């Protein structure tokens, strides 16, 4: 699933490609993908300008003229691209926004999991609880140490699924959680409330820096992610632990292991990221 850096990369590409474009008409080939129903969805967008494209967590927010926002979630394999009007369409193209400049903004999705919903601009959080419940963005200004100390201290959940919870910190997914835990030398099975203030200082710094670097690298392509220009991301070349099971750790040479944590494949170094004795005891008592 695309994580924050990948969605931000798509947002920036689409901004360059279609900001200020005008919708001529919309073609919905898979009606379950849009809300409201396809007839109302298409009628609502005719003649509107794309004023801006924003992002919140892993969601894209297309800001149309007249106070309408389209909230788009790419889910597992959703992609946007722009093609000349009338170009051949693949069988996985499900929504086509025909623009007045003889181009088409297309949404393709091999699994059909992606969703688009129209809401009045400014009402996104109220009408879409999944947006309203998102935690802070992983940036220097929004993800404060005080906030992290508070939320980690309230939970005994192990840290890997805790960081995957979008209501705690927005935008983190499996790849970047494995990476920031390795960078911070924190075992993924450590209970959240066992982390010290010093560990949280390190974790916060690594979360912010890793996401910033991944955005600069145009995201990570492990399976199928591509940018709005149809290009693969580059940050997969800079991963330290994710997908490297059986290889030596860059820091100590110990073989990277892969386990399941909360049903997610989880990569870590057993030497650099040891499970503290207190955490072993606590987990044994749960």
Secondary structure, 3 states (H helix, E strand, C coil): CCCHHHHHHHHHHHHHHHCCCEEEEEEECCHHHEECCHHHHHHHHCCCEEEEEEEECCEEEEEECCCEEEEEECCCCCEEEEEECCCCCCCCEEEEEEECCCEEEEEECCCCCCEEEEEECCCHHHHCHHHHCCCEECCCCCCCHHHHHHHHHCCCCEHHHHHHCCCCEECCCHHHHHHHHHHHCCCCCCEHHHCCHHHHHHHHHHHHHHHHHHHHCCCCCCCCCCCCCCCCCCHHHHCCCCCCCCCECCCCCCEEEEEEECCEEEEEECCCCCCCHHHHHHHHHC
